[in-house]
């Protein structure tokens, strides 16, 4: 049976493969600390009570027909107000687009900007940019980032490729590393993008920036910076990806939003009318009401991120303690999001561990610890760096897994 060339060459998710292994072992009664999934255990991290009550009330009020294709006006107005109050970003409701989470918005950004064989720049590691580039039959320009730069691309690394590209995809705080751009790092990149667009002919497609800030509220003593606040001229070229899934522990509520240049947003909205990737109407109305109550929003986020930070720092300290004991491990201090970047330099230390994926499955079976290798985010399978996501397990789970990890690593010495 024949399928399209695109479908034939699609690559399955390595994260899903690891998750299936974890679920199979759990079904057999094994104790696994699952640090793979970029999700939240809703029993540990429930959504805000006001949001839950608002969703239930909206269903009671029978708000169960189609929402407007661009999203409820009430929600887009609430997002507009929140952007103004929180980040001093001035976007009217007409320049805001709502969808069923951020993924349809990322896909629509690519589809609206990128033509076949256009070039897209993105760093590795990064989440899913390689797949979205493939889905658009585009050419990828991957910037291999370095741990000394917190796995974030620098302006110097990007500069040689700008003239070839139509889109740069960046994320801060970054999935999978939990690291963030400093003001200087991001400003230098924005200056290059503006310079490149000044150089281009009027009839030429601009160089756009897709800036994913879905984790912007989940920062730990660091300031989140955005391109438009740093350099207002970037407003013509920046499409922001944002939403409720991470900051409100609401991954299953499926309400995301984006905002950017009017022309781009309107074309994205037109595209999504054919895909129908709308957020459910009750969830949209509840989110609109919740965002209006800035005190409730801020109180929830402060409590939620304090718990996430505690889990991340507990895991970070555990890895650093192992490093002090002479184990070939390291980690980067968490700055934001749900993730800790961990180095486990044990590839080749056992006959069954020939790459990072092998090490993942070895640790699942022998330490009851499940991580995601950076190979799932575009890096080589020989790279000994891994993502640990703490949202799906308890603080006690994290404390319990550290002695198990030490025992297994001792055997691999």
C-alpha positions in Angstrom: 0.0 0.0 0.0 1.4 3.4 -1.0 1.2 6.5 1.1 2.5 10.1 0.5 6.3 10.7 0.5 5.8 12.9 3.5 4.1 10.2 5.5 6.5 7.5 4.3 9.5 9.4 5.8 8.0 10.7 9.0 10.1 9.9 12.0 8.3 8.6 15.1 8.9 10.3 18.5 11.7 8.9 20.5 10.0 10.3 23.6 6.9 8.2 22.9 9.1 5.1 22.4 10.7 5.7 25.9 7.3 6.5 27.4 5.9 3.2 26.1 8.7 1.3 27.7 8.1 3.1 31.0 4.4 2.3 30.9 5.0 -1.4 30.1 7.3 -1.7 33.1 4.9 0.2 35.4 2.1 -2.1 34.3 4.2 -5.0 35.5 4.6 -3.4 38.9 8.1 -1.8 38.4 8.8 1.4 40.3 10.0 4.0 37.7 10.7 7.6 38.3 9.4 9.0 35.0 11.4 12.1 34.2 10.6 11.9 30.5 7.3 13.6 29.7 7.0 17.4 29.5 3.6 17.1 31.2 2.3 17.4 34.8 0.8 14.9 37.1 -2.6 16.5 37.7 -2.9 14.9 41.1 0.3 16.6 42.2 -0.2 19.8 40.2 -3.9 20.4 39.6 -5.0 23.4 37.6 -6.1 26.6 39.4 -9.4 26.0 41.2 -10.9 29.2 39.7 -10.1 27.9 36.3 -11.6 24.5 37.0 -14.8 26.0 38.4 -15.0 28.3 35.4 -14.7 25.4 32.9 -17.4 23.5 34.8 -19.7 26.5 34.8 -19.2 27.1 31.1 -20.4 23.6 30.4 -23.3 24.1 32.7 -24.1 27.2 30.7 -24.1 25.1 27.5 -21.2 26.9 25.8 -20.6 23.9 23.7 -21.0 25.1 20.1 -18.3 26.2 17.7 -16.0 29.0 19.0 -15.0 31.8 16.6 -12.1 30.6 14.4 -9.7 33.1 15.9 -10.8 32.4 19.4 -13.4 34.0 21.7 -13.1 37.8 21.7 -13.3 37.8 25.5 -10.2 35.6 25.7 -8.3 37.5 23.1 -9.1 40.7 25.0 -8.0 39.1 28.3 -4.7 38.0 26.7 -4.2 41.5 25.3 -4.6 43.0 28.7 -2.4 40.5 30.4 0.4 41.0 27.8 0.2 44.8 28.5 0.3 44.4 32.2 2.8 41.6 32.5 5.3 42.4 29.7 4.3 45.9 28.5 3.5 44.4 25.1 0.9 46.2 23.1 -1.1 43.8 20.9 -4.8 44.3 20.2 -7.2 41.4 20.2 -7.2 41.4 16.4 -3.5 40.4 16.4 -4.0 37.5 18.8 -4.9 34.0 17.7 -6.2 31.2 19.9 -5.9 27.5 19.2 -6.0 24.1 20.9 -2.6 24.4 22.6 0.6 25.9 21.1 1.3 23.1 18.6 -1.3 24.1 16.0 0.1 27.6 16.3 3.7 26.5 15.7 2.5 24.5 12.7 0.5 27.4 11.4 3.5 29.7 11.8 5.7 27.4 9.7 2.9 26.9 7.1 2.2 30.7 6.8 5.9 31.7 6.4 7.8 28.8 5.0 7.6 27.7 1.4 9.1 24.5 0.0 12.9 24.5 0.0 13.0 27.7 2.2 15.5 27.6 4.9 14.7 27.5 8.6 17.3 28.2 11.3 17.0 26.6 14.8 19.3 25.4 17.5 19.8 21.9 18.6 18.8 20.7 21.1 15.3 22.1 20.6 11.8 20.7 20.6 10.3 19.5 17.3 11.7 22.2 15.0 13.2 19.5 12.9 9.8 17.8 12.4 8.0 21.1 11.6 10.7 21.9 9.1 10.2 18.5 7.5 6.4 18.8 7.4 6.9 22.0 5.4 9.4 20.4 2.9 11.9 23.1 4.0 15.6 23.0 4.5 17.0 23.0 8.0 20.0 25.0 9.2 20.8 23.5 12.6 23.0 25.4 15.0 24.8 23.0 17.3 24.8 24.8 20.7 27.3 24.4 23.5 26.9 23.7 27.2 29.1 26.7 28.1 26.4 28.9 26.4 23.6 27.0 28.3 22.8 25.3 25.0 21.5 28.5 23.6 22.5 29.9 20.2 24.7 33.0 20.0 24.4 35.9 17.5 27.9 34.9 16.3 26.7 31.4 15.5 23.5 32.6 13.8 25.0 35.4 11.7 26.6 33.4 8.8 23.2 31.8 8.0 20.7 34.7 8.2 20.8 35.8 4.6 19.7 32.3 3.5 16.7 31.9 5.8 13.1 33.0 6.2 12.5 31.9 9.8 14.4 31.5 13.0 12.8 29.4 15.7 13.8 30.2 19.3 12.5 29.3 22.7 13.1 30.8 26.1 13.0 29.2 28.7 14.2 26.4 26.4 12.7 23.0 26.1 14.7 20.7 26.7 17.3 22.5 28.8 15.4 24.8 31.1 17.9 27.6 30.3 17.1 31.2 29.2 18.4 34.0 27.1 20.1 36.8 28.9 19.2 40.3 27.9 22.5 40.7 26.0 22.2 37.4 24.2 18.7 38.0 22.9 19.4 41.7 22.0 22.4 40.8 19.9 20.3 38.3 18.0 17.5 40.8 17.5 19.9 43.4 16.2 21.1 40.9 13.5 17.6 40.1 12.5 16.7 43.8 12.1 19.9 44.5 10.1 19.1 41.6 7.8 15.6 42.8 7.2 16.8 46.3 6.4 19.2 44.8 3.9 16.4 42.8 2.0 14.6 44.1 -1.0 10.9 45.2 -0.5 9.7 42.4 -2.6 11.7 39.8 -0.7 10.2 37.8 2.2 11.4 39.0 5.6 13.4 37.0 8.0 10.9 36.2 10.8 11.5 35.1 14.3 9.2 32.5 16.0 9.7 33.1 19.7 8.2 30.4 21.9 7.7 31.7 25.4 5.3 29.1 26.7 7.4 28.8 29.9 7.8 32.5 30.4 6.1 32.6 33.8 8.1 29.6 35.1 11.4 31.3 35.8 13.5 30.9 39.0 15.1 34.2 39.9 15.8 35.0 36.3 14.2 37.7 34.2 12.4 36.6 31.0 13.2 38.8 28.0 11.4 39.1 24.8 12.5 40.5 21.4 9.9 43.2 21.0 10.4 44.8 24.4 14.2 44.8 23.8 13.9 46.2 20.3 10.5 47.6 19.2 11.4 47.2 15.5 11.2 43.5 16.0 7.4 43.8 16.2 7.2 43.5 12.5 9.1 40.2 12.4 8.2 38.4 15.6 5.5 35.7 16.1 5.1 34.8 19.7 4.0 31.4 20.8 2.3 31.4 24.3 -0.5 29.8 26.2 -1.8 28.3 29.4 -0.5 24.7 29.3 2.7 25.0 31.3 2.3 28.1 33.5 -1.2 27.0 34.8 -0.4 23.2 34.8 -3.1 23.0 32.2 -1.6 20.8 29.5 -4.9 19.0 28.9 -7.0 22.1 28.9 -5.6 22.9 25.4 -5.8 26.7 25.3 -2.8 28.3 23.5 -2.4 31.7 21.9 0.0 33.5 19.6 0.4 37.1 18.6 2.4 39.0 16.0 2.2 41.0 12.8 -1.4 41.5 11.6 -0.8 40.0 8.2 0.8 36.9 9.5 -1.8 36.3 12.2 -4.7 36.8 9.8 -3.2 34.2 7.4 -2.6 31.8 10.3 -6.2 32.2 11.3 -7.4 31.5 7.8 -5.2 28.3 7.7 -6.6 27.1 11.0 -10.2 27.5 9.8 -9.4 24.6 7.5 -7.7 22.5 10.2 -10.2 23.2 12.9 -7.6 23.1 15.7 -9.8 25.3 18.0 -9.6 25.3 21.8 -13.0 24.1 23.3 -15.3 27.0 23.9 -15.9 26.4 27.6 -12.2 26.3 28.3 -11.7 29.5 26.4 -14.4 31.4 28.3 -13.0 30.1 31.6 -9.5 31.1 30.7 -10.8 34.6 29.7 -12.3 35.0 33.1 -9.3 33.6 35.0 -6.8 35.9 33.2 -8.8 38.9 34.3 -8.1 38.1 37.9 -4.4 38.9 38.0 -4.1 38.3 41.7 -5.4 34.7 41.4 -3.1 34.2 38.4 0.0 35.5 40.2 -0.8 33.6 43.4 -1.2 30.3 41.5 1.9 30.7 39.5 4.0 31.7 42.5 3.0 28.6 44.4 3.2 26.3 41.4 6.6 27.3 40.3 8.0 27.2 43.8 7.1 23.5 43.9 8.6 22.9 40.5 11.8 24.8 41.4 12.2 22.7 44.6 12.0 19.5 42.6 14.4 20.7 40.0 16.9 22.0 42.5 16.7 18.8 44.5 17.6 16.8 41.4 20.3 19.3 40.5 21.9 19.0 44.0 21.7 15.2 43.7 23.6 15.2 40.4 26.2 17.7 41.7 26.7 15.5 44.8 27.4 12.6 42.5 29.9 14.8 40.6 31.7 15.6 43.8 32.0 11.9 44.5 33.9 11.5 41.2 31.1 10.2 39.0 31.1 11.3 35.3 28.0 13.5 35.6 27.1 17.1 35.5 24.0 19.4 35.4 23.2 23.0 34.6 21.5 25.0 37.3 17.8 25.3 36.4 16.7 28.7 35.2 13.1 28.1 34.1 10.5 25.6 32.7 10.1 22.1 34.0 13.5 20.7 33.0 17.0 20.0 34.2 19.9 19.3 31.8 21.9 16.4 33.0 25.2 15.0 31.7 25.8 11.2 32.2 29.1 10.4 30.4 28.7 6.6 30.4 28.2 5.8 26.8 30.5 2.8 26.0 30.9 1.9 29.7 29.0 -1.3 29.1 28.7 -3.5 26.1 24.9 -2.8 25.8 25.4 1.0 26.1 26.7 2.2 22.7 24.7 5.4 22.4 22.5 7.7 24.5 19.3 5.8 23.8 20.9 2.6 25.0 21.9 4.4 28.3 18.3 5.6 28.7 16.9 2.1 28.5 19.7 0.7 30.7 18.8 3.2 33.4 15.1 2.4 33.1 15.7 -1.3 33.7 18.5 -1.0 36.3 17.8 2.3 38.1 14.1 2.8 37.6 14.9 6.2 36.2 13.6 7.4 32.8 15.2 10.4 31.0 15.1 11.7 27.4 18.4 11.9 25.5 19.2 15.0 23.6 19.2 12.9 20.4 15.4 13.3 20.7 15.9 17.0 20.2 18.2 16.8 17.2 21.6 16.0 18.7 23.9 13.1 18.0 23.2 9.8 19.8 26.8 10.0 21.1 26.1 13.2 23.0 25.9 12.3 26.8 23.3 15.0 27.7 19.7 14.3 28.8 16.5 16.1 29.7 14.9 15.4 33.0 11.3 16.7 33.4 10.1 16.9 36.9 6.4 17.7 36.3 5.3 14.1 36.2 6.6 12.8 39.5 6.7 13.8 43.1 9.5 15.4 45.1 9.8 12.1 47.0 10.1 10.2 43.7 13.1 12.4 42.9 14.7 11.9 46.3 14.2 8.1 46.0 15.8 7.7 42.6 19.1 9.4 43.4 20.5 6.4 45.5 19.3 4.0 42.7 21.2 6.1 40.1 24.3 6.2 42.3 24.3 2.4 42.7 24.0 1.8 38.9 26.7 4.3 38.0 29.0 2.7 40.6 28.6 -0.6 38.7 29.4 1.1 35.4 32.7 2.7 36.7 
